[in-house]
Amino acid sequence: MEETSIVGGRRRIPLEVMKSFFSEKELDNLQNIAESGIMLRSELETFIYRVSDAFRIPTRLAYEEIRAFAEYEFNGLTNGNKNVLSLLQ
């Protein structure tokens, strides 16, 4: 497995690994969410729990990984809403 970088004292899952982890449909969903700013809490929780389980990391870190991935890949999950991911905060 590829090395992860350390950001803010926490490990980061490489963007290429995150991109290959999600199906094409899930990537489309993330992009639609990023563009519209609309996301159901259940959709967000599903993404977070999948990443948490797959990479054996706490859900809070999974949330941060998804956010970092979306910011890089789709210019964030904040378009249309101050912060879509604040649903879980």
ChimeraX commands (.cxc) that place a marker at each C-alpha (Angstrom):
marker #1 position 0.00,0.00,0.00 radius 0.5
marker #1 position 1.13,3.53,-0.72 radius 0.5
marker #1 position 2.53,5.70,2.00 radius 0.5
marker #1 position 0.31,8.32,3.50 radius 0.5
marker #1 position 1.41,11.86,4.20 radius 0.5
marker #1 position 1.07,13.51,7.58 radius 0.5
marker #1 position -1.10,16.63,7.72 radius 0.5
marker #1 position -1.66,18.34,11.03 radius 0.5
marker #1 position -0.19,15.35,12.87 radius 0.5
marker #1 position -2.67,12.96,11.25 radius 0.5
marker #1 position -2.19,10.51,8.45 radius 0.5
marker #1 position -3.72,11.21,5.08 radius 0.5
marker #1 position -4.96,8.59,2.67 radius 0.5
marker #1 position -3.41,9.27,-0.75 radius 0.5
marker #1 position -5.87,10.90,-3.14 radius 0.5
marker #1 position -5.32,8.16,-5.72 radius 0.5
marker #1 position -6.31,5.54,-3.16 radius 0.5
marker #1 position -9.44,7.46,-2.19 radius 0.5
marker #1 position -10.38,7.88,-5.83 radius 0.5
marker #1 position -9.98,4.16,-6.53 radius 0.5
marker #1 position -11.90,3.28,-3.35 radius 0.5
marker #1 position -15.17,4.88,-4.51 radius 0.5
marker #1 position -17.21,3.49,-7.37 radius 0.5
marker #1 position -17.88,5.66,-10.40 radius 0.5
marker #1 position -21.46,6.17,-9.20 radius 0.5
marker #1 position -20.21,7.27,-5.75 radius 0.5
marker #1 position -17.76,9.70,-7.34 radius 0.5
marker #1 position -20.64,11.12,-9.38 radius 0.5
marker #1 position -22.69,11.46,-6.20 radius 0.5
marker #1 position -19.84,13.26,-4.42 radius 0.5
marker #1 position -19.43,15.59,-7.38 radius 0.5
marker #1 position -23.17,16.35,-7.46 radius 0.5
marker #1 position -23.06,17.04,-3.73 radius 0.5
marker #1 position -20.07,19.35,-4.16 radius 0.5
marker #1 position -21.82,21.23,-6.96 radius 0.5
marker #1 position -25.26,21.50,-5.36 radius 0.5
marker #1 position -24.35,21.71,-1.68 radius 0.5
marker #1 position -27.20,19.31,-0.92 radius 0.5
marker #1 position -26.60,16.04,0.87 radius 0.5
marker #1 position -28.70,13.81,3.01 radius 0.5
marker #1 position -27.25,12.96,6.40 radius 0.5
marker #1 position -27.68,9.25,5.62 radius 0.5
marker #1 position -25.59,9.58,2.44 radius 0.5
marker #1 position -22.81,11.31,4.32 radius 0.5
marker #1 position -22.85,8.76,7.12 radius 0.5
marker #1 position -22.65,5.93,4.58 radius 0.5
marker #1 position -19.51,7.42,3.00 radius 0.5
marker #1 position -17.94,8.06,6.40 radius 0.5
marker #1 position -18.60,4.57,7.78 radius 0.5
marker #1 position -17.32,2.91,4.60 radius 0.5
marker #1 position -14.06,4.86,4.68 radius 0.5
marker #1 position -13.72,4.34,8.44 radius 0.5
marker #1 position -14.19,0.58,8.15 radius 0.5
marker #1 position -12.05,0.13,5.04 radius 0.5
marker #1 position -9.05,2.08,6.32 radius 0.5
marker #1 position -9.54,1.25,10.00 radius 0.5
marker #1 position -9.63,4.86,11.10 radius 0.5
marker #1 position -11.99,6.73,13.44 radius 0.5
marker #1 position -15.12,8.19,11.86 radius 0.5
marker #1 position -13.94,11.75,12.54 radius 0.5
marker #1 position -10.76,11.12,10.57 radius 0.5
marker #1 position -12.79,9.43,7.81 radius 0.5
marker #1 position -14.91,12.59,7.60 radius 0.5
marker #1 position -11.74,14.68,7.28 radius 0.5
marker #1 position -10.36,12.36,4.60 radius 0.5
marker #1 position -13.57,12.61,2.55 radius 0.5
marker #1 position -13.56,16.37,2.94 radius 0.5
marker #1 position -9.90,16.64,1.86 radius 0.5
marker #1 position -10.59,14.37,-1.11 radius 0.5
marker #1 position -13.66,16.36,-2.16 radius 0.5
marker #1 position -11.82,19.67,-1.79 radius 0.5
marker #1 position -9.08,18.42,-4.07 radius 0.5
marker #1 position -11.21,16.50,-6.55 radius 0.5
marker #1 position -14.32,18.69,-6.78 radius 0.5
marker #1 position -13.31,22.00,-5.18 radius 0.5
marker #1 position -14.96,21.13,-1.91 radius 0.5
marker #1 position -18.27,20.07,-0.43 radius 0.5
marker #1 position -19.19,23.61,0.48 radius 0.5
marker #1 position -20.79,24.99,-2.67 radius 0.5
marker #1 position -24.35,26.17,-1.98 radius 0.5
marker #1 position -24.06,25.66,1.75 radius 0.5
marker #1 position -21.62,27.16,4.22 radius 0.5
marker #1 position -20.42,23.66,5.03 radius 0.5
marker #1 position -22.36,20.57,4.01 radius 0.5
marker #1 position -20.21,18.36,6.21 radius 0.5
marker #1 position -21.16,20.36,9.30 radius 0.5
marker #1 position -24.18,18.05,9.45 radius 0.5
marker #1 position -22.16,15.74,11.67 radius 0.5
marker #1 position -20.49,18.35,13.84 radius 0.5
marker link #1:1,2 radius 0.2
marker link #1:2,3 radius 0.2
marker link #1:3,4 radius 0.2
marker link #1:4,5 radius 0.2
marker link #1:5,6 radius 0.2
marker link #1:6,7 radius 0.2
marker link #1:7,8 radius 0.2
marker link #1:8,9 radius 0.2
marker link #1:9,10 radius 0.2
marker link #1:10,11 radius 0.2
marker link #1:11,12 radius 0.2
marker link #1:12,13 radius 0.2
marker link #1:13,14 radius 0.2
marker link #1:14,15 radius 0.2
marker link #1:15,16 radius 0.2
marker link #1:16,17 radius 0.2
marker link #1:17,18 radius 0.2
marker link #1:18,19 radius 0.2
marker link #1:19,20 radius 0.2
marker link #1:20,21 radius 0.2
marker link #1:21,22 radius 0.2
marker link #1:22,23 radius 0.2
marker link #1:23,24 radius 0.2
marker link #1:24,25 radius 0.2
marker link #1:25,26 radius 0.2
marker link #1:26,27 radius 0.2
marker link #1:27,28 radius 0.2
marker link #1:28,29 radius 0.2
marker link #1:29,30 radius 0.2
marker link #1:30,31 radius 0.2
marker link #1:31,32 radius 0.2
marker link #1:32,33 radius 0.2
marker link #1:33,34 radius 0.2
marker link #1:34,35 radius 0.2
marker link #1:35,36 radius 0.2
marker link #1:36,37 radius 0.2
marker link #1:37,38 radius 0.2
marker link #1:38,39 radius 0.2
marker link #1:39,40 radius 0.2
marker link #1:40,41 radius 0.2
marker link #1:41,42 radius 0.2
marker link #1:42,43 radius 0.2
marker link #1:43,44 radius 0.2
marker link #1:44,45 radius 0.2
marker link #1:45,46 radius 0.2
marker link #1:46,47 radius 0.2
marker link #1:47,48 radius 0.2
marker link #1:48,49 radius 0.2
marker link #1:49,50 radius 0.2
marker link #1:50,51 radius 0.2
marker link #1:51,52 radius 0.2
marker link #1:52,53 radius 0.2
marker link #1:53,54 radius 0.2
marker link #1:54,55 radius 0.2
marker link #1:55,56 radius 0.2
marker link #1:56,57 radius 0.2
marker link #1:57,58 radius 0.2
marker link #1:58,59 radius 0.2
marker link #1:59,60 radius 0.2
marker link #1:60,61 radius 0.2
marker link #1:61,62 radius 0.2
marker link #1:62,63 radius 0.2
marker link #1:63,64 radius 0.2
marker link #1:64,65 radius 0.2
marker link #1:65,66 radius 0.2
marker link #1:66,67 radius 0.2
marker link #1:67,68 radius 0.2
marker link #1:68,69 radius 0.2
marker link #1:69,70 radius 0.2
marker link #1:70,71 radius 0.2
marker link #1:71,72 radius 0.2
marker link #1:72,73 radius 0.2
marker link #1:73,74 radius 0.2
marker link #1:74,75 radius 0.2
marker link #1:75,76 radius 0.2
marker link #1:76,77 radius 0.2
marker link #1:77,78 radius 0.2
marker link #1:78,79 radius 0.2
marker link #1:79,80 radius 0.2
marker link #1:80,81 radius 0.2
marker link #1:81,82 radius 0.2
marker link #1:82,83 radius 0.2
marker link #1:83,84 radius 0.2
marker link #1:84,85 radius 0.2
marker link #1:85,86 radius 0.2
marker link #1:86,87 radius 0.2
marker link #1:87,88 radius 0.2
marker link #1:88,89 radius 0.2
view
